[in-house]
């Protein structure tokens, strides 16, 4: 078996179904999936507090480990945390792929 690629899922935790589907699809495709550890919007997390800041930093470390990121831009939505993750991945020369590819920002620097 070849060494599997590592994908880090990025996107708003407002869309847990998108994360679950992507995690399943990439796993069945034989890839290692790094994803969010919790769905802050659903779980009532203070989205401006210290725990959110810690989780954002933790997600950047996941991007460090990944070969590429996959952005779950459901209905074209990309929030500020995800924009930061895209910028970070781009700064590391990592490939950025998108769930929805028909938006004008796809393929551009953030």
C-alpha positions in Angstrom: 0.0 0.0 0.0 1.3 3.4 -0.9 1.7 6.1 1.8 -1.7 7.8 2.0 -2.1 11.5 1.6 -3.1 13.6 4.6 -5.9 16.1 4.1 -7.0 18.7 6.6 -10.6 19.8 6.4 -11.2 23.5 6.8 -14.5 25.4 6.9 -17.2 26.7 9.2 -18.3 24.4 12.0 -21.8 25.7 11.1 -21.8 22.8 8.6 -21.2 19.6 10.6 -22.9 17.4 7.9 -20.3 18.6 5.3 -17.5 17.7 7.7 -18.9 14.3 8.3 -19.5 13.5 4.6 -16.0 14.8 3.6 -14.4 12.8 6.4 -16.1 9.7 5.3 -15.4 10.2 1.6 -11.7 10.9 2.0 -11.3 8.0 4.5 -13.0 5.6 2.0 -10.6 7.0 -0.7 -7.7 5.9 1.5 -6.6 9.2 2.8 -5.8 10.3 6.4 -8.2 12.9 7.5 -7.5 15.7 10.0 -10.6 17.6 11.0 -12.2 19.8 13.6 -12.4 18.3 17.1 -15.7 19.9 17.9 -18.5 21.9 16.3 -18.3 25.2 18.2 -21.3 26.8 16.7 -23.6 23.9 17.6 -21.9 23.4 21.0 -22.4 27.0 22.1 -18.7 27.9 22.1 -17.8 31.6 22.6 -16.6 32.2 19.1 -14.5 35.1 20.3 -13.1 33.6 23.5 -9.8 32.0 24.5 -11.0 28.4 23.8 -11.8 29.4 20.2 -8.4 31.0 19.8 -6.7 27.8 21.1 -8.8 25.6 18.7 -7.8 27.9 15.8 -4.1 27.5 16.7 -4.6 23.7 17.0 -6.1 23.6 13.6 -3.0 25.4 12.1 -0.9 22.6 13.6 -3.1 20.1 11.7 -2.4 22.1 8.5 1.3 21.7 9.3 0.8 17.9 9.2 -1.3 17.8 6.1 -0.3 17.4 2.5 -3.2 19.7 1.5 -6.3 21.3 2.7 -9.9 20.8 1.5 -12.2 23.8 2.1 -15.8 23.0 2.9 -17.2 26.2 1.4 -20.8 25.3 1.7 -23.0 27.7 -0.3 -19.8 29.7 -1.0 -19.3 30.6 2.7 -15.8 31.1 4.0 -15.6 32.7 7.5 -12.6 34.6 8.9 -11.1 31.6 10.7 -11.2 29.6 7.4 -9.7 32.5 5.5 -6.8 32.5 8.0 -6.4 28.8 7.5 -6.3 29.2 3.7 -3.7 32.0 3.9 -1.6 29.8 6.3 -1.8 26.8 4.0 -0.8 29.0 1.0 2.1 30.4 2.9 3.3 26.9 3.4 2.9 26.2 -0.4 0.2 23.6 0.4 -2.5 22.9 -2.2 -5.9 24.3 -1.4 -8.9 22.5 -2.8 -12.6 23.4 -2.5 -15.9 21.6 -2.2 -17.6 24.1 -4.4 -15.4 25.3 -7.3 -17.7 27.7 -9.0 -16.8 30.8 -6.9 -14.6 33.6 -8.0 -12.1 33.2 -5.1 -11.2 29.6 -6.0 -7.5 29.5 -7.1 -6.7 32.9 -5.8 -4.5 34.0 -2.9 -6.4 35.0 0.3 
